[in-house]
Amino acid sequence: MKNHTPTKRILVGLLALLLLPVWICGASASDDSLIDEEELNQWMDSYIREHSLDGDYQRFSVGFCYTATGEFWYYDADQWMYSASLYKVPVSMLMAEKEAAGELSQESVVLGMPLQYWESTALTASNNDSGHAMVDYLGGTYLGKCSDMTIRFTDLPEDYFIDDFYQSSYYTARYMTQVMKTLYDGGEEKFPHVIEYLLPAQPDGYLNLSLKGRFELAQKYGAYQEPNGNNNNHIAAIVYTPTPIIVTVMTRNVGGYQDRIAEVGAYLADYSLSLDAKAKEREEARIAQEAAAASTPEMTEAPTQTKPAENQTGTEKQAAQAESTQMPEPAQGEKTGGASWLLPAVLGLAGLTALILILLAVSAQKRRRRAARRAREAIRARAREQEKKAGEKATAGQNGYRPRH
C-alpha cells in the first residue's frame, strides 16, 4: 500500500487555512455573547445542592432569555412535566391571533361569553373553565390543550416533542421560554391583550415575592397535583427589567416551591442588570473605536509646484509629460478603508503557510525515500553475505573440513 501521509498533511494544512476565516468569524460571534453560561450553571448547581433539589423524584428546570440580544440559557430545561395552567398562555395567543387578524374582537361572543371574559379570567385569575372554553373553540381536546397548534411559537423541531406533549399537555422549560419570547416579540400587535391580562396576575405570589416593587412583570403560574402524587408548580414570565427578560421555572415535588422560584427569578433579574452594564461597556468601546477611526487623517501627498510650460526646459517638459501619462488617482468610491491591508495579508499568510507545508512534506518524502533505499541496499548486502556463507559451507563439506570461526 502506498504511503499517502505527505498528501494527507498537505490537505490537512490547506483545509486548516480554508477554515481559518470561519474560525475567526466563529470566535468573534462567540466573543459577542453576553451570557456566561458557565457562571449561570455553577450558580444553579450550587443552589440545587444548597436546597437539596436533586432528589430522585424532584425536578427543577429553568429557562432564561435576555431579549436585547435574543440569547437563551437553559438549565435541565428538557424535563417533561405536566403543564398545569401554563397551557393558558399559548392557547390565549392562538385566540389573540384571530383578534389581530380581524376574525374576533374582545366583544365577540364565543361559546356564550365575550372573548374578553374568557381571556382575562383565564390569564389573570387562571380560571379553568375559561381555559377549557378557548380550547373547545379552537378545536382542541381536553387533555391535549391544542398543543400541536402551538409548536410554531417556538423554533424547536417536531421530533423534539413527545407523545405526552400532544396527548396530555406536558411541557418543558425550553418550550415555555420560547413561547414567552414569541409573546414578548409579538406584543400587542400580534397578540392583543395577552400581556395586558398577565400583568395583574398573582400580585403577591411567585416572582412577585422577590420582584414586586422592583420590576413590573407579566407572569402565569401553573399548579397541579397529578393522580400519581407528583406535585407540579411552575412560572413563566416576562420581567420588565431595564432590558426585559424571560424567566421560566418548572418544578416537580419541590418543597417551598414559591420561595425557590422567587429566589431564582431575583438572581436572574439581577444578572440581567450585569448584562446591561456589559452591553453598555461594549457599545461605548465601539463608539470610541469608530470615533478614533474617523478622526485619523488620511495620508496625502504635498502638492508639487510646477513651472509654466513656457519656462520649462526640455528635460522638465519630458518629465511633465511622463507624469501626465501615469495612472489616474482612484475615484472616491474605489478607495479602501483603513483595514484594506487585512485581506491581502491573510491571503499572503495563507499562501506562505501552504508553501511551507508543501516544502516540508516534499522534504519528508525525500528523507523517507533515502531511508527506504538504504534499507533495500542493506537487505541486498545481507542476502549476498548469506549466499557467500552458504557457498563456503558447501565447499567445506566437499573437502572434508569446516572453516574456522
C-alpha positions as a printed NumPy array, in Angstrom:
array([[  0.   ,   0.   ,   0.   ],
       [  1.334,   3.427,  -0.894],
       [  2.113,   5.896,   1.814],
       [ -0.103,   8.963,   1.303],
       [  0.981,  10.721,   4.512],
       [  2.551,  13.741,   2.73 ],
       [ -0.583,  14.28 ,   0.669],
       [ -2.734,  13.995,   3.751],
       [ -0.607,  16.517,   5.577],
       [ -0.858,  18.948,   2.69 ],
       [ -4.632,  18.532,   2.522],
       [ -4.977,  18.983,   6.279],
       [ -2.885,  22.117,   6.133],
       [ -4.878,  23.569,   3.254],
       [ -8.151,  22.672,   5.   ],
       [ -6.968,  24.477,   8.108],
       [ -6.218,  27.538,   6.023],
       [ -9.622,  27.422,   4.366],
       [-11.33 ,  27.144,   7.747],
       [ -9.287,  29.961,   9.27 ],
       [-11.776,  32.714,   8.31 ],
       [-14.663,  30.568,   9.603],
       [-12.829,  30.042,  12.872],
       [-12.115,  33.752,  13.167],
       [-15.772,  34.637,  12.498],
       [-16.935,  31.957,  14.916],
       [-14.635,  33.225,  17.632],
       [-15.893,  36.75 ,  17.021],
       [-19.516,  35.598,  17.273],
       [-18.726,  33.73 ,  20.483],
       [-16.997,  36.797,  21.899],
       [-20.158,  38.819,  21.195],
       [-22.194,  36.665,  23.577],
       [-23.133,  38.425,  26.782],
       [-24.476,  35.473,  28.759],
       [-21.821,  33.469,  30.601],
       [-23.366,  30.002,  30.64 ],
       [-20.64 ,  28.551,  32.849],
       [-21.261,  31.195,  35.501],
       [-25.016,  30.555,  35.494],
       [-24.573,  26.771,  35.537],
       [-22.223,  26.96 ,  38.507],
       [-24.653,  29.158,  40.428],
       [-27.557,  26.811,  39.703],
       [-25.528,  23.726,  40.641],
       [-24.698,  25.353,  43.964],
       [-28.313,  26.423,  44.507],
       [-29.615,  22.908,  43.77 ],
       [-27.169,  21.396,  46.273],
       [-27.876,  24.043,  48.916],
       [-31.628,  23.385,  48.836],
       [-31.427,  19.617,  48.192],
       [-33.387,  19.808,  44.957],
       [-31.71 ,  16.829,  43.312],
       [-33.838,  14.019,  44.752],
       [-34.88 ,  11.068,  42.605],
       [-38.426,  12.371,  42.17 ],
       [-37.611,  16.055,  42.069],
       [-37.238,  18.257,  39.007],
       [-36.077,  21.85 ,  38.786],
       [-35.863,  23.282,  35.262],
       [-35.023,  26.841,  34.301],
       [-35.188,  28.86 ,  31.093],
       [-33.866,  32.398,  30.653],
       [-33.8  ,  34.826,  27.733],
       [-32.066,  38.207,  27.531],
       [-34.292,  39.916,  24.992],
       [-31.779,  42.61 ,  23.981],
       [-29.696,  40.004,  22.147],
       [-32.149,  37.099,  21.981],
       [-29.685,  34.881,  23.867],
       [-31.082,  31.916,  25.783],
       [-29.752,  29.981,  28.737],
       [-31.279,  26.731,  29.936],
       [-30.719,  24.576,  32.986],
       [-32.024,  20.992,  32.845],
       [-34.702,  22.5  ,  30.622],
       [-35.767,  19.381,  28.714],
       [-37.566,  17.658,  31.576],
       [-41.159,  16.98 ,  30.55 ],
       [-43.677,  17.925,  33.244],
       [-47.406,  18.39 ,  33.33 ],
       [-48.055,  21.982,  32.262],
       [-50.917,  22.669,  34.678],
       [-52.244,  26.156,  33.841],
       [-49.25 ,  27.214,  31.753],
       [-51.178,  25.989,  28.71 ],
       [-53.483,  29.013,  29.026],
       [-50.752,  31.285,  27.653],
       [-50.23 ,  29.634,  24.231],
       [-53.97 ,  28.944,  23.928],
       [-54.729,  32.622,  24.594],
       [-52.087,  33.517,  21.999],
       [-53.983,  31.429,  19.433],
       [-57.173,  33.319,  20.264],
       [-55.371,  36.662,  20.176],
       [-54.057,  35.916,  16.683],
       [-57.632,  35.659,  15.494],
       [-58.357,  39.031,  17.039],
       [-55.285,  40.554,  15.389],
       [-56.458,  39.132,  12.058],
       [-59.9  ,  40.722,  12.475],
       [-61.751,  37.427,  12.915],
       [-62.645,  38.199,  16.527],
       [-62.779,  41.166,  18.886],
       [-62.91 ,  41.49 ,  22.65 ],
       [-66.673,  41.848,  22.32 ],
       [-67.127,  38.779,  20.106],
       [-69.359,  36.204,  21.747],
       [-67.526,  32.896,  21.981],
       [-69.46 ,  29.971,  23.408],
       [-71.927,  32.322,  25.04 ],
       [-69.437,  34.799,  26.562],
       [-67.353,  37.69 ,  25.206],
       [-63.772,  36.82 ,  24.284],
       [-62.633,  39.445,  26.781],
       [-64.174,  37.388,  29.599],
       [-62.526,  34.11 ,  28.574],
       [-59.058,  35.61 ,  28.104],
       [-58.979,  37.855,  31.168],
       [-60.287,  35.248,  33.586],
       [-58.014,  32.53 ,  32.169],
       [-54.846,  34.637,  32.333],
       [-55.4  ,  36.877,  35.355],
       [-57.384,  34.54 ,  37.607],
       [-56.306,  31.243,  35.968],
       [-59.942,  30.137,  35.648],
       [-60.005,  26.577,  34.365],
       [-63.439,  26.797,  32.745],
       [-62.246,  29.763,  30.694],
       [-59.18 ,  27.902,  29.532],
       [-61.24 ,  24.89 ,  28.521],
       [-63.742,  27.075,  26.678],
       [-60.996,  28.537,  24.48 ],
       [-59.612,  25.036,  23.832],
       [-63.079,  23.878,  22.764],
       [-63.493,  26.856,  20.454],
       [-60.137,  26.165,  18.795],
       [-60.993,  22.504,  18.267],
       [-58.513,  21.117,  20.768],
       [-59.001,  18.266,  23.222],
       [-59.428,  18.45 ,  26.984],
       [-56.087,  16.713,  27.612],
       [-54.073,  17.865,  24.599],
       [-54.949,  21.551,  25.067],
       [-54.233,  22.478,  21.403],
       [-50.549,  21.669,  21.93 ],
       [-49.983,  20.718,  18.296],
       [-51.113,  24.196,  17.209],
       [-48.524,  25.948,  19.387],
       [-45.283,  24.356,  18.154],
       [-44.887,  27.259,  15.725],
       [-44.458,  29.605,  18.689],
       [-41.005,  28.048,  19.106],
       [-38.087,  27.169,  16.859],
       [-37.981,  23.603,  18.179],
       [-38.125,  20.74 ,  15.646],
       [-41.138,  18.464,  15.631],
       [-39.079,  15.475,  16.752],
       [-38.334,  17.343,  19.994],
       [-41.905,  16.818,  21.17 ],
       [-43.038,  13.592,  22.832],
       [-46.468,  11.968,  22.772],
       [-47.317,  13.383,  26.211],
       [-46.958,  16.883,  24.766],
       [-49.708,  16.235,  22.219],
       [-51.914,  13.983,  24.309],
       [-51.52 ,  15.24 ,  27.888],
       [-50.156,  18.796,  27.678],
       [-46.69 ,  18.069,  29.074],
       [-44.255,  20.978,  28.619],
       [-40.57 ,  21.716,  29.144],
       [-38.907,  24.917,  30.333],
       [-37.244,  25.232,  26.917],
       [-40.598,  25.139,  25.134],
       [-42.288,  27.573,  27.526],
       [-39.401,  30.051,  27.48 ],
       [-39.553,  30.235,  23.7  ],
       [-43.347,  30.658,  23.775],
       [-42.958,  33.615,  26.15 ],
       [-40.238,  35.114,  23.952],
       [-42.601,  34.896,  20.971],
       [-45.304,  36.599,  23.033],
       [-42.894,  39.379,  24.015],
       [-41.683,  39.899,  20.446],
       [-45.219,  39.933,  19.025],
       [-46.573,  42.202,  21.716],
       [-49.91 ,  43.944,  21.385],
       [-49.783,  43.948,  17.604],
       [-49.735,  40.179,  17.128],
       [-51.166,  39.032,  20.47 ],
       [-53.52 ,  41.78 ,  21.676],
       [-54.424,  41.834,  25.388],
       [-52.456,  38.704,  26.388],
       [-49.679,  40.571,  28.208],
       [-52.248,  43.075,  29.465],
       [-54.139,  40.295,  31.264],
       [-50.946,  38.7  ,  32.627],
       [-49.644,  41.88 ,  34.268],
       [-52.025,  41.805,  37.278],
       [-51.761,  38.028,  37.795],
       [-50.529,  36.723,  41.169],
       [-49.669,  40.148,  42.604],
       [-48.305,  38.67 ,  45.839],
       [-47.048,  35.284,  44.68 ],
       [-44.331,  33.509,  42.737],
       [-41.918,  36.027,  41.172],
       [-43.664,  38.929,  42.865],
       [-42.424,  37.564,  46.193],
       [-38.962,  38.843,  45.27 ],
       [-39.506,  41.347,  42.466],
       [-42.611,  43.292,  43.466],
       [-41.762,  46.951,  43.809],
       [-38.589,  46.495,  41.772],
       [-39.834,  45.451,  38.339],
       [-43.181,  45.043,  36.661],
       [-43.847,  41.548,  35.399],
       [-46.384,  39.578,  33.398],
       [-46.461,  36.081,  34.843],
       [-48.501,  32.908,  34.528],
       [-48.304,  30.206,  37.152],
       [-49.258,  26.564,  36.897],
       [-50.03 ,  24.291,  39.856],
       [-51.396,  20.752,  39.761],
       [-51.   ,  17.527,  41.694],
       [-51.226,  14.501,  39.435],
       [-53.073,  11.32 ,  40.443],
       [-49.697,   9.604,  40.899],
       [-48.793,  12.17 ,  43.561],
       [-46.389,  14.319,  41.553],
       [-46.806,  17.944,  42.566],
       [-46.152,  20.352,  39.691],
       [-45.61 ,  24.072,  40.282],
       [-44.333,  26.403,  37.573],
       [-43.967,  30.008,  36.495],
       [-43.406,  31.634,  33.112],
       [-42.953,  35.38 ,  32.995],
       [-41.798,  38.485,  31.19 ],
       [-39.872,  40.569,  33.717],
       [-39.609,  44.232,  32.789],
       [-36.079,  44.906,  33.939],
       [-34.41 ,  47.815,  32.074],
       [-33.853,  45.265,  29.33 ],
       [-36.798,  42.838,  29.69 ],
       [-36.052,  39.181,  30.298],
       [-37.979,  35.924,  30.063],
       [-37.895,  33.629,  33.089],
       [-39.391,  30.141,  33.24 ],
       [-39.067,  27.856,  36.245],
       [-40.755,  24.442,  36.23 ],
       [-40.669,  22.254,  39.343],
       [-41.879,  18.863,  40.436],
       [-42.095,  17.714,  44.054],
       [-40.167,  20.724,  45.356],
       [-40.958,  21.927,  48.859],
       [-41.306,  25.687,  49.308],
       [-41.588,  25.98 ,  45.538],
       [-42.766,  29.608,  45.525],
       [-39.735,  30.726,  47.532],
       [-37.393,  28.705,  45.315],
       [-38.954,  30.16 ,  42.156],
       [-38.81 ,  33.695,  43.57 ],
       [-35.128,  33.36 ,  44.527],
       [-34.084,  32.087,  41.112],
       [-36.115,  34.834,  39.455],
       [-34.452,  37.503,  41.586],
       [-30.989,  36.173,  40.757],
       [-31.707,  36.2  ,  37.024],
       [-33.176,  39.704,  37.202],
       [-30.002,  40.955,  38.916],
       [-27.872,  39.03 ,  36.435],
       [-29.635,  40.828,  33.582],
       [-28.519,  44.138,  35.094],
       [-24.912,  42.972,  34.837],
       [-25.566,  42.103,  31.186],
       [-26.874,  45.643,  30.66 ],
       [-23.631,  47.038,  32.097],
       [-21.549,  44.728,  29.927],
       [-23.53 ,  45.707,  26.833],
       [-23.069,  49.395,  27.673],
       [-19.302,  48.971,  28.018],
       [-19.106,  47.246,  24.648],
       [-21.182,  49.929,  22.981],
       [-19.04 ,  52.693,  24.457],
       [-15.892,  50.916,  23.286],
       [-17.358,  50.533,  19.801],
       [-18.291,  54.228,  19.627],
       [-14.818,  55.239,  20.83 ],
       [-13.202,  52.994,  18.244],
       [-15.324,  54.425,  15.449],
       [-14.58 ,  57.966,  16.617],
       [-10.854,  57.24 ,  16.671],
       [-11.003,  55.758,  13.182],
       [-12.971,  58.75 ,  11.887],
       [-10.515,  61.231,  13.381],
       [ -7.433,  59.593,  11.847],
       [ -6.313,  61.84 ,   8.956],
       [ -5.637,  60.26 ,   5.592],
       [ -2.075,  60.492,   4.297],
       [ -1.925,  62.851,   1.336],
       [  0.954,  63.927,  -0.839],
       [  2.125,  67.503,  -0.609],
       [  1.293,  69.366,  -3.811],
       [  4.276,  69.973,  -6.093],
       [  4.799,  73.262,  -7.781],
       [  5.403,  73.217, -11.498],
       [  6.78 ,  75.852, -13.751],
       [  4.682,  77.295, -16.516],
       [  5.167,  75.389, -19.743],
       [  6.893,  78.34 , -21.406],
       [  9.509,  78.47 , -18.627],
       [ 10.251,  74.71 , -18.577],
       [ 13.406,  73.283, -20.022],
       [ 13.315,  70.396, -22.437],
       [ 14.12 ,  67.906, -19.673],
       [ 11.38 ,  69.32 , -17.437],
       [  8.823,  69.124, -20.249],
       [  9.657,  65.447, -20.801],
       [  9.253,  64.752, -17.068],
       [  5.912,  66.575, -17.013],
       [  4.665,  64.562, -19.988],
       [  5.749,  61.315, -18.315],
       [  3.925,  62.313, -15.112],
       [  0.759,  63.154, -17.029],
       [  0.678,  59.64 , -18.525],
       [  0.652,  57.955, -15.109],
       [ -2.47 ,  56.083, -13.927],
       [ -5.151,  58.438, -12.591],
       [ -5.945,  58.512,  -8.896],
       [ -8.749,  56.082,  -7.952],
       [-12.194,  57.553,  -7.594],
       [-13.503,  58.174,  -4.112],
       [-15.652,  55.067,  -4.225],
       [-12.633,  52.953,  -5.13 ],
       [-10.604,  53.95 ,  -2.096],
       [-10.323,  51.289,   0.57 ],
       [-10.741,  51.777,   4.271],
       [ -8.112,  51.665,   6.961],
       [ -8.306,  47.855,   7.098],
       [ -7.63 ,  47.336,   3.366],
       [ -4.414,  45.533,   4.219],
       [ -6.19 ,  42.776,   6.126],
       [ -7.421,  40.602,   3.243],
       [ -4.143,  40.683,   1.259],
       [ -2.251,  39.959,   4.48 ],
       [ -4.439,  36.979,   5.315],
       [ -4.216,  35.633,   1.755],
       [ -0.466,  36.167,   1.709],
       [ -0.069,  34.387,   5.026],
       [ -2.261,  31.544,   3.793],
       [ -0.175,  31.159,   0.638],
       [  3.095,  31.258,   2.587],
       [  1.833,  28.689,   5.066],
       [  0.681,  26.4  ,   2.261],
       [  4.084,  26.702,   0.564],
       [  5.902,  25.85 ,   3.797],
       [  3.653,  22.818,   4.316],
       [  4.32 ,  21.606,   0.788],
       [  8.102,  22.05 ,   1.157],
       [  8.093,  20.232,   4.475],
       [  6.057,  17.381,   3.006],
       [  8.355,  17.07 ,  -0.021],
       [ 11.439,  17.122,   2.208],
       [  9.982,  14.432,   4.458],
       [  9.116,  12.315,   1.442],
       [ 12.705,  12.581,   0.131],
       [ 14.058,  11.525,   3.519],
       [ 11.746,   8.511,   3.55 ],
       [ 12.839,   7.557,   0.046],
       [ 16.529,   7.738,   1.008],
       [ 15.864,   5.66 ,   4.117],
       [ 13.954,   3.099,   2.047],
       [ 16.794,   2.95 ,  -0.479],
       [ 19.359,   2.382,   2.258],
       [ 17.181,  -0.337,   3.753],
       [ 16.899,  -2.111,   0.401],
       [ 20.666,  -1.914,  -0.076],
       [ 21.242,  -3.362,   3.39 ],
       [ 18.832,  -6.227,   2.648],
       [ 20.619,  -6.994,  -0.61 ],
       [ 24.015,  -6.885,   1.177],
       [ 22.801,  -9.341,   3.814],
       [ 21.462, -11.609,   1.09 ],
       [ 24.833, -11.591,  -0.7  ],
       [ 26.609, -12.356,   2.573],
       [ 24.311, -15.285,   3.254],
       [ 24.835, -16.631,  -0.25 ],
       [ 28.6  , -16.366,   0.234],
       [ 28.477, -18.259,   3.547],
       [ 26.241, -20.9  ,   2.051],
       [ 28.763, -21.383,  -0.766],
       [ 31.635, -21.703,   1.7  ],
       [ 29.736, -24.334,   3.693],
       [ 29.05 , -26.299,   0.553],
       [ 32.744, -26.197,  -0.445],
       [ 33.853, -27.171,   3.049],
       [ 31.545, -30.168,   3.001],
       [ 33.035, -31.383,  -0.249],
       [ 36.675, -31.013,   1.019],
       [ 36.006, -32.661,   4.363],
       [ 36.708, -29.71 ,   6.605],
       [ 34.912, -26.707,   8.12 ],
       [ 36.172, -23.126,   8.101],
       [ 37.185, -21.692,  11.48 ],
       [ 35.032, -19.018,  13.094]])
